[in-house]
Amino acid sequence: MSIVSVWAPHARSVKLVKVHEEGNEALEMTRAPEPSGRELDQRGDGWWFVEVDAPSSTSSTSSEAGPLRYGFIVESVAGTAGTLETPLPDPRSRRQPLGVHGPSERWDAKAFRWTNCEWRNPGLSGGAIYELHLGTFTPEGTLDAAIEKLPYLKDLGITFIELLPVNSFNGTHNWGYDGVSWFAVHEQYGGPEAYQRFVDAAHHAGLGVIQDVVYNHLGPSGNYLPQFGPYLKPSEANTWGDSLNLDGPESDEVRRYIIDNALMWLTDFRVDGLRLDAVHALKDERAMHILEEIALRVDHLEDRYGHKFLIAESDLNNDRLIRPSELGGFGLDGQWDDDYHHAIHANITGELDGYYGDFGGVGALAKTITDGFFHNSSWSSFRVRHHGRPIDKKNVSPLQLVVCIQDHDQIGNRAAGDRWSPALGPDQLILGAALNILSPFTPMLFMGEEFAASTPWQFFTSHPETDLGEAVRSGRFAEFERMGWDRAKVPDPQDETTFRNSVLRWEEANESSDTAHGTVLATYRELLSLRSTTPQLTDPSFASVAVDFSEEDQWLLLTRGTSSSGRVHILFNLSAQPQDLTRVREAAGLSGGVVLQLWTSPNCGGEVSGTAPGFSVVAWEQFASIE
């Protein structure tokens, strides 16, 4: 016998429906403590329970009857939700084999036999993250197909793989941010057992896994939570939909729902960290913010499950997220830093529209490198107000800031979903890569950028509902028409071609080194190797970061290290014109001494004598004792 439970605090009655081919069966549930008689483990009122004799599905066993498929009928004052023929799926469903509108299926996470128990999570200690979307990473679009690419990622020099959201959504393909079954892995990706296989294989390959999770809203199709309880606050909608009820009446169980989901990924699936989507959209006025509560619960996993970490996506430029809790912070391990992306993008591409307007010029890039945020109580012309706050550099490490030059948002939210590669030459692509990978921060790559992928990464959906699909399509077209785009040039998100166009072409990664794809890929490998073998580049202190630059000549010199560790200097030539190295060194006070060259970008020809070519990178070591 096993127990099925569900939270439905306003229900007058709840029935569990066992789904059978020969006909469904309804069982009355009891609003009472679990039959075992144990304490409710801080659960509030409103939980319903029933004992069932059907087994759970597992990766190693099965029964003739098969795993239990089930749903709920909830009767409340407002009416009855769900029927015997179409019961509501479980809010905590671990499998949705027939999609988000179908019955739930019991699944036993403990049945999987993990084969690598020696893995140790390195944490945010300077390694590189690789962000990928399972549906477009390989032609098959599955977790098992992604396993075949793990040796490639290890050879590239990656430390962590970050998966875009994988929880169940309606349709076959989607970015993942329309998920509604937060506890279930999307079946088209392979379901929960395939996810365990992927994490196990990644750890065998020496790679960690970060899972992107969304707690600020739910998707528009298949969200049945409001029919169970007060999970949402419709009066407080954010950009993407109704906000979660984090601080209103009966919000304790809603917070528990989120926390239990976070812990599930870290324990049942053994992922190494979570990326928390758009935390600025979490509306929480409690004394202990939901992020701080999640961080405390994750810290408690250390003894049993090893180190786990949390990275927030936030546009607030507020280091409170990553300050230690004893200093009034939320105690998260890292956060995304979009300012660095904007500064690199503006300087490499020359685009200064929209939020790029404040980031033109080498000075903006230099400020972001030394201060972490460009907007740290400074005026933001895009927001038409001051924005951000200074980072507490004594208590925050630059490695806590995750940076990139391209990611799913910065590519996919462009009208055509265009990458850098079609518009920029290899030299500029490599220059941008070096600014990212050799930065004081934790670098993140977006799948395919390392071989200058020619494929776009466009906004795509597959909503089966005609009205919803049309609303998404017309909304996308209208958004970019307001910005002056021709509707005909904006891909239709509901057209499967838009999705197919975004699938990586792996033959490009196999091209020879004398092609653009091959040159860029070889250089990414060299840059990631340089980062991993040069201790100064992963020094965890802001005190080890110094910058000199020339706005007129468009060069930036980044210095890493200290007098005791030795210093590494990296010249980024952001101009098409060559730079006189002697003049640059004199301007930065580095004249004289013996220089040990570490690395040069390919257009330098492997050796630099006197000048750095346009759009090039030169790195060298010069010990303090001989400067």
C-alpha positions in Angstrom: 0.0 0.0 0.0 1.1 3.6 -0.6 -0.3 6.9 0.3 -1.5 9.6 -2.2 -1.9 13.1 -0.8 -3.0 16.5 -2.2 -3.4 20.0 -0.7 -6.9 21.4 -1.3 -7.7 23.6 1.7 -11.1 24.9 0.4 -12.5 21.6 -0.8 -15.6 20.0 0.7 -14.5 16.7 -0.7 -11.7 15.3 -2.8 -11.7 12.0 -4.8 -8.8 10.2 -6.2 -9.5 8.7 -9.6 -7.6 5.6 -10.6 -7.4 5.6 -14.3 -7.8 2.2 -16.0 -8.3 1.1 -19.6 -11.5 -0.7 -18.6 -12.9 2.2 -16.7 -11.9 4.7 -14.0 -12.5 4.2 -10.3 -13.0 6.9 -7.7 -11.9 6.7 -4.1 -12.9 9.1 -1.4 -10.0 10.9 0.3 -9.9 11.9 3.9 -9.0 15.3 5.3 -6.9 14.1 8.1 -3.2 13.3 9.1 -1.6 10.6 7.1 -2.7 7.1 8.1 0.7 6.4 9.6 -0.2 8.7 12.4 3.1 10.7 12.3 3.2 14.4 12.7 2.2 16.5 9.7 5.8 17.9 9.4 4.7 21.5 9.6 2.0 21.0 7.1 -1.0 23.3 7.5 -4.6 22.3 7.3 -6.2 21.2 4.0 -4.3 18.0 3.1 -6.3 15.0 1.9 -5.0 11.4 1.9 -5.9 8.0 0.7 -4.2 4.6 0.6 -3.9 2.8 -2.7 -2.5 -0.6 -3.6 -1.2 0.3 -7.1 2.7 0.3 -7.5 4.8 3.2 -8.7 6.7 3.1 -12.0 10.4 2.6 -11.6 13.4 2.2 -13.8 14.0 -1.4 -12.8 10.7 -3.0 -11.9 7.2 -3.1 -13.2 4.0 -5.0 -12.4 1.4 -6.7 -14.6 -1.0 -4.0 -13.6 1.4 -1.3 -14.4 2.1 1.9 -12.4 -0.8 3.9 -11.0 -2.3 6.5 -13.3 -4.5 8.9 -11.4 -6.0 12.3 -11.0 -8.4 14.2 -8.6 -12.0 15.5 -8.5 -12.2 18.5 -6.2 -15.5 19.7 -4.9 -15.6 23.2 -3.4 -18.1 25.9 -2.7 -17.3 27.3 -6.1 -18.2 24.0 -7.8 -16.5 20.7 -8.9 -13.3 20.6 -10.8 -12.4 17.4 -12.7 -14.6 14.5 -13.6 -14.4 10.7 -13.5 -13.5 10.8 -17.2 -11.0 13.7 -17.0 -9.7 14.1 -13.5 -7.3 16.9 -12.6 -3.6 16.0 -12.7 -1.6 16.0 -9.4 0.0 19.4 -8.6 3.1 17.4 -7.5 2.9 14.8 -10.3 6.2 13.1 -11.0 5.2 12.0 -14.5 2.7 13.2 -17.1 3.1 10.5 -19.7 0.1 11.8 -21.8 0.8 15.5 -21.4 -0.1 18.2 -18.9 -3.9 17.6 -19.3 -3.7 13.8 -18.9 -3.5 11.7 -15.8 -0.5 11.7 -13.5 1.6 8.6 -13.0 3.3 7.4 -9.8 7.1 7.3 -10.1 9.7 6.1 -7.7 12.8 8.3 -7.8 14.7 5.9 -5.4 14.6 3.0 -7.8 17.4 4.4 -10.1 20.8 2.9 -9.5 23.3 5.7 -9.5 26.7 4.5 -10.7 28.9 7.4 -9.8 29.0 8.2 -6.1 32.5 9.7 -6.2 31.5 13.0 -7.9 32.2 16.1 -5.9 30.6 19.4 -6.9 33.3 22.1 -7.5 30.9 24.9 -7.0 31.3 28.4 -8.5 35.1 28.3 -8.2 36.0 29.7 -11.6 34.8 27.0 -14.0 32.7 27.7 -17.1 29.0 27.0 -17.6 27.4 25.8 -20.9 23.7 26.8 -21.3 21.7 24.5 -23.6 18.1 23.8 -24.6 17.5 20.1 -24.9 15.0 20.3 -27.8 17.4 22.1 -30.1 20.8 20.9 -28.8 20.6 17.8 -30.8 18.4 16.7 -33.8 16.7 14.1 -31.6 16.1 16.7 -28.8 16.3 14.2 -25.9 18.3 13.7 -22.8 19.7 10.5 -24.1 20.9 12.2 -27.2 22.5 14.9 -25.1 24.5 12.3 -23.2 26.3 11.5 -26.5 27.7 15.1 -26.5 29.1 15.0 -23.0 32.7 14.0 -24.1 32.6 17.0 -26.5 31.7 19.4 -23.7 34.3 17.9 -21.4 37.0 18.3 -24.1 35.8 21.9 -24.7 36.7 22.8 -21.1 33.2 23.1 -19.6 32.6 22.6 -15.9 28.8 22.8 -15.7 25.9 22.1 -18.1 22.9 24.4 -17.5 19.7 23.0 -18.8 16.8 25.4 -19.7 13.6 24.4 -17.9 12.6 20.7 -18.5 9.4 20.5 -16.5 6.2 19.5 -18.4 4.5 22.0 -20.7 1.7 21.6 -23.2 2.8 20.8 -26.8 6.0 19.2 -28.1 8.5 22.1 -28.2 8.9 25.3 -26.3 11.6 27.3 -24.6 10.5 25.7 -21.3 9.3 28.8 -19.5 5.6 27.8 -20.1 5.9 24.9 -17.8 3.0 23.9 -15.5 3.9 20.5 -14.0 6.9 21.6 -12.0 7.7 18.2 -10.5 7.5 16.3 -13.9 10.2 16.1 -16.6 8.8 16.7 -20.1 8.1 13.4 -21.7 9.5 14.4 -25.1 12.8 14.9 -23.5 12.7 11.3 -22.1 10.9 11.7 -18.8 12.4 11.5 -15.2 14.4 8.3 -15.7 16.2 9.8 -18.7 17.0 12.8 -16.6 18.6 10.7 -13.9 20.6 8.9 -16.6 21.8 12.2 -17.9 23.0 13.5 -14.6 24.7 10.2 -13.8 26.5 10.3 -17.1 27.5 13.9 -16.7 29.0 13.2 -13.4 30.9 10.2 -14.9 32.2 12.6 -17.5 33.4 15.1 -14.8 30.7 17.6 -15.6 28.2 19.2 -13.2 24.6 20.0 -13.9 22.6 23.1 -13.2 18.8 23.1 -13.7 17.0 26.3 -14.7 13.7 26.5 -12.6 10.8 29.0 -12.9 9.0 30.0 -9.7 7.6 33.4 -10.7 4.7 32.2 -12.9 3.1 29.2 -14.6 2.4 28.6 -18.3 -1.0 29.4 -19.9 -2.1 25.8 -20.7 -2.5 23.1 -18.1 -2.2 25.2 -15.0 -4.7 23.6 -12.6 -3.2 24.8 -9.4 -6.0 27.5 -8.8 -8.6 24.6 -8.7 -6.8 23.1 -5.8 -5.9 26.1 -3.6 -4.7 29.7 -3.4 -1.4 29.1 -5.2 -1.7 32.4 -7.2 -2.4 36.1 -6.6 -4.3 37.2 -9.7 -4.3 40.8 -8.4 -0.5 40.9 -8.5 0.3 39.8 -12.1 3.9 40.1 -13.4 5.1 40.3 -17.0 4.3 36.6 -17.6 1.1 36.0 -15.7 -0.3 35.8 -12.2 2.2 35.9 -9.3 2.6 33.1 -6.9 1.0 33.6 -3.5 4.2 33.9 -1.4 3.0 36.1 1.4 -0.8 36.1 1.5 -3.2 34.0 3.4 -2.4 30.3 3.2 0.9 31.0 1.6 2.8 28.6 3.9 1.9 25.6 1.7 2.6 27.5 -1.5 6.1 28.3 -0.3 6.5 24.7 0.7 5.5 23.7 -2.8 8.3 25.8 -4.2 10.9 24.7 -1.7 10.0 21.0 -2.1 10.4 21.4 -5.8 13.9 22.9 -5.5 15.0 20.2 -3.1 13.6 17.5 -5.5 16.1 18.5 -8.3 19.0 18.6 -5.8 18.2 15.2 -4.2 16.1 12.9 -6.4 18.0 14.0 -9.5 21.3 15.0 -7.9 21.8 18.2 -9.9 24.6 20.4 -8.5 22.8 23.8 -8.6 19.7 25.6 -9.6 19.3 28.7 -11.8 16.3 30.6 -10.4 14.5 32.4 -13.2 13.7 36.2 -12.9 13.7 36.4 -9.1 12.8 40.1 -9.4 9.3 39.0 -10.3 8.9 37.1 -7.0 6.6 39.4 -5.0 7.3 38.6 -1.3 6.8 41.0 1.6 7.5 38.5 4.4 10.3 39.1 6.8 12.2 36.1 5.4 12.1 36.2 1.7 11.4 33.0 -0.2 14.9 33.1 -1.7 16.5 33.3 1.7 14.3 30.4 2.9 15.3 28.3 -0.1 18.9 29.0 0.5 18.7 27.9 4.1 17.0 24.7 3.2 19.6 24.0 0.5 22.4 24.6 3.0 20.9 21.8 5.2 21.5 19.3 2.4 25.3 19.7 2.7 25.9 16.8 5.1 23.9 14.2 3.2 24.1 15.3 -0.5 27.2 17.4 -0.6 27.6 21.0 -1.8 24.7 22.5 -3.8 24.4 26.0 -5.0 21.8 28.6 -6.2 22.2 31.2 -8.9 19.6 33.9 -9.3 18.6 35.7 -12.5 17.9 39.3 -11.5 17.8 42.7 -13.2 17.9 44.6 -9.9 21.7 45.0 -9.7 21.4 44.3 -5.9 24.1 42.3 -4.2 21.8 41.6 -1.3 21.0 38.4 -3.2 24.5 37.0 -2.9 25.7 38.6 0.4 26.0 36.2 3.3 22.9 35.9 5.4 24.8 37.0 8.5 25.4 40.3 6.7 21.8 40.8 5.8 21.9 39.0 2.5 19.8 36.2 1.1 22.8 33.9 1.0 22.5 32.8 -2.6 25.7 31.6 -4.3 25.6 33.6 -7.5 23.5 35.8 -9.8 23.5 36.7 -13.5 25.1 40.0 -14.4 23.5 41.4 -17.6 25.5 44.7 -17.4 28.6 42.9 -18.5 26.8 41.3 -21.5 25.4 44.8 -22.5 28.9 46.4 -22.2 30.5 43.7 -24.4 27.7 43.7 -26.9 27.7 47.5 -27.3 31.4 47.6 -27.8 31.7 44.6 -30.1 28.6 45.2 -32.3 28.2 48.9 -32.0 24.4 48.5 -31.2 23.3 51.3 -28.9 19.5 50.9 -29.1 17.2 50.3 -26.1 19.0 49.1 -23.0 22.4 49.2 -24.8 22.3 53.0 -24.9 24.3 53.5 -21.6 26.9 50.9 -22.4 28.7 52.4 -25.4 32.4 53.2 -25.0 35.3 51.3 -23.4 34.8 53.2 -20.2 31.5 51.4 -19.6 33.2 48.1 -20.1 36.0 49.0 -17.7 33.6 50.1 -15.0 31.6 46.9 -15.2 34.8 44.8 -14.9 36.0 46.6 -11.8 32.7 47.2 -10.1 30.7 44.2 -11.2 27.7 46.3 -12.1 27.7 49.3 -14.4 24.5 50.6 -12.9 25.3 50.7 -9.3 23.2 53.7 -8.2 23.9 55.4 -11.6 21.4 56.9 -14.0 19.7 54.4 -16.4 18.4 56.1 -19.5 16.4 53.0 -20.4 14.6 52.9 -17.1 14.6 56.8 -16.8 15.8 56.6 -13.2 18.8 55.7 -11.1 19.4 51.9 -10.8 21.3 49.4 -8.8 23.6 49.6 -5.8 27.4 49.2 -5.3 28.7 45.7 -4.6 30.2 45.0 -1.2 33.5 44.0 -2.7 34.9 42.8 0.7 32.2 40.2 1.1 31.2 39.4 -2.5 33.4 37.6 -5.0 33.5 38.4 -8.7 33.1 34.7 -9.3 29.6 35.0 -7.9 28.6 37.0 -11.0 27.6 34.8 -14.0 28.2 36.5 -17.3 27.9 35.8 -21.0 28.1 37.3 -24.5 25.1 35.4 -25.8 22.3 33.4 -24.0 18.8 32.2 -24.7 17.3 35.6 -23.8 19.8 37.9 -25.5 19.5 35.9 -28.8 15.9 34.6 -28.7 14.3 37.9 -27.7 15.7 39.6 -30.8 13.2 39.8 -33.5 14.9 37.3 -35.8 16.7 35.3 -33.1 20.0 36.1 -34.7 23.3 35.2 -33.2 26.6 37.2 -33.5 28.1 34.8 -35.9 26.3 35.8 -39.2 27.2 39.5 -38.7 30.7 39.4 -37.2 34.0 38.0 -38.4 36.0 35.4 -36.5 38.3 38.0 -35.0 35.4 39.9 -33.3 33.8 36.6 -32.2 37.0 35.6 -30.5 37.5 39.0 -29.0 34.0 38.7 -27.4 34.8 35.2 -26.2 38.0 36.3 -24.6 36.3 39.2 -22.8 33.8 36.6 -21.4 36.1 33.7 -20.6 39.1 35.6 -19.3 36.9 38.0 -17.2 37.0 38.0 -13.4 33.5 36.6 -13.4 32.0 33.1 -14.0 31.6 32.7 -17.8 28.7 31.1 -19.4 28.5 30.0 -23.1 25.3 29.5 -25.0 25.2 26.3 -27.0 26.8 26.6 -30.4 28.5 29.9 -29.9 31.8 28.1 -29.4 31.8 27.0 -33.1 30.2 30.2 -34.5 26.9 28.3 -35.1 25.1 29.6 -38.2 21.7 28.6 -36.9 19.6 31.3 -35.2 17.8 30.6 -31.9 14.4 31.9 -32.4 11.3 32.2 -30.2 9.2 29.1 -30.8 6.0 27.5 -29.3 3.7 24.6 -30.1 0.5 25.5 -28.3 -2.2 23.0 -29.5 -5.0 25.4 -28.6 -5.8 27.5 -31.7 -6.8 30.6 -29.7 -3.7 30.5 -27.5 -1.4 29.9 -30.5 -2.9 32.8 -32.4 -2.6 35.1 -29.3 1.1 34.2 -29.0 1.7 34.7 -32.7 -0.1 38.1 -33.0 1.5 39.3 -29.7 5.0 38.6 -31.0 4.3 40.3 -34.4 2.7 43.3 -32.7 5.6 43.7 -30.2 8.2 44.0 -33.0 6.0 46.1 -35.3 6.0 48.7 -32.5 9.8 48.7 -32.8 9.7 49.2 -36.6 10.2 45.7 -37.8 8.5 44.4 -40.9 6.1 41.6 -39.8 7.3 39.4 -42.6 10.8 39.3 -41.1 9.7 38.1 -37.7 9.5 34.3 -37.5 6.1 32.8 -36.7 6.6 31.2 -33.2 3.9 28.6 -33.9 5.4 27.5 -37.2 7.4 24.3 -36.7 10.0 25.6 -39.1 10.9 28.3 -36.6 11.8 25.5 -34.1 13.6 23.4 -36.7 15.7 26.4 -37.8 17.0 26.7 -34.3 18.4 23.1 -34.0 22.2 23.1 -34.0 24.0 21.8 -37.1 26.8 19.7 -35.5 28.6 19.2 -38.8 29.8 22.8 -38.3 31.7 21.7 -35.1 33.5 19.1 -37.1 34.9 21.5 -39.8 38.7 21.9 -40.1 40.6 24.5 -38.3 41.1 26.6 -41.5 37.4 27.4 -41.6 35.7 30.1 -39.5 33.8 27.4 -37.5 36.9 25.4 -36.9 39.1 28.5 -36.0 36.5 29.8 -33.5 36.1 26.4 -31.8 39.8 25.8 -31.5 40.2 29.2 -29.9 37.4 28.6 -27.4 39.2 25.5 -26.3 42.4 27.4 -25.9 40.7 30.2 -23.9 39.0 27.8 -21.6 42.2 25.9 -21.1 44.1 29.2 -20.3 41.4 30.1 -17.7 41.7 26.7 -16.0 45.5 26.6 -15.9 46.2 30.2 -14.9 45.4 30.7 -11.2 45.3 34.5 -11.5 42.3 34.3 -13.8 40.1 32.6 -11.2 41.3 34.6 -8.2 38.1 35.1 -6.1 38.7 38.6 -5.0 37.8 42.0 -6.5 41.1 43.2 -5.1 43.0 41.2 -7.8 41.2 43.1 -10.6 42.6 46.2 -12.2 41.8 47.9 -15.5 43.4 50.5 -17.7 41.8 51.7 -21.0 41.9 54.3 -23.7 38.6 55.6 -24.9 40.3 57.3 -27.9 42.3 54.3 -29.1 39.7 51.7 -28.0 41.8 49.3 -26.0 41.4 47.8 -22.5 44.0 46.2 -20.4 42.8 43.9 -17.7 45.3 43.0 -15.0 44.7 40.0 -12.7 46.6 38.8 -9.7 48.6 40.4 -6.8 52.2 41.1 -6.0 52.5 37.8 -4.2 50.8 35.6 -6.9 52.2 37.4 -9.9 50.1 39.3 -12.4 48.6 38.4 -15.7 47.9 41.2 -18.2 45.3 40.9 -21.0 45.1 43.5 -23.8 41.8 43.6 -25.6 42.0 45.6 -28.8 38.4 46.8 -29.5 39.5 48.7 -32.6 40.0 47.6 -36.1 43.3 49.5 -36.0 46.5 47.9 -34.5 47.8 49.0 -31.1 51.4 49.7 -30.2 52.2 47.4 -27.3 55.0 49.5 -25.9 52.6 52.5 -25.9 49.9 50.5 -24.2 52.3 49.2 -21.5 53.7 52.7 -20.8 50.2 54.1 -20.5 49.4 51.4 -17.9 52.7 51.9 -16.1 54.1 48.5 -17.2 57.1 49.5 -19.1 60.3 47.6 -18.6 60.7 44.1 -17.2 60.6 40.7 -18.7 57.4 39.6 -20.4 56.4 35.9 -20.6 53.8 35.7 -23.3 50.8 33.4 -22.5 48.4 33.6 -25.4 47.5 35.5 -28.5 44.4 35.4 -30.6 44.7 33.7 -34.0 45.0 36.9 -36.1 48.2 37.7 -34.2 49.8 34.8 -35.9 50.9 33.2 -32.7 53.5 35.9 -32.0 53.3 39.6 -31.2 56.2 41.9 -31.9 55.5 45.5 -31.3 51.8 45.7 -32.2 48.5 44.0 -31.5 46.4 43.7 -34.7 42.9 45.0 -34.9 40.2 43.1 -32.9 42.9 41.0 -31.1 43.7 39.7 -27.7 47.2 39.4 -26.1 47.8 37.9 -22.7 51.1 37.9 -20.9 52.6 37.3 -17.5 54.9 39.8 -15.9 56.0 39.1 -12.3 55.8 41.8 -9.8 59.5 41.4 -8.8 60.7 42.5 -12.2 58.1 45.1 -13.1 
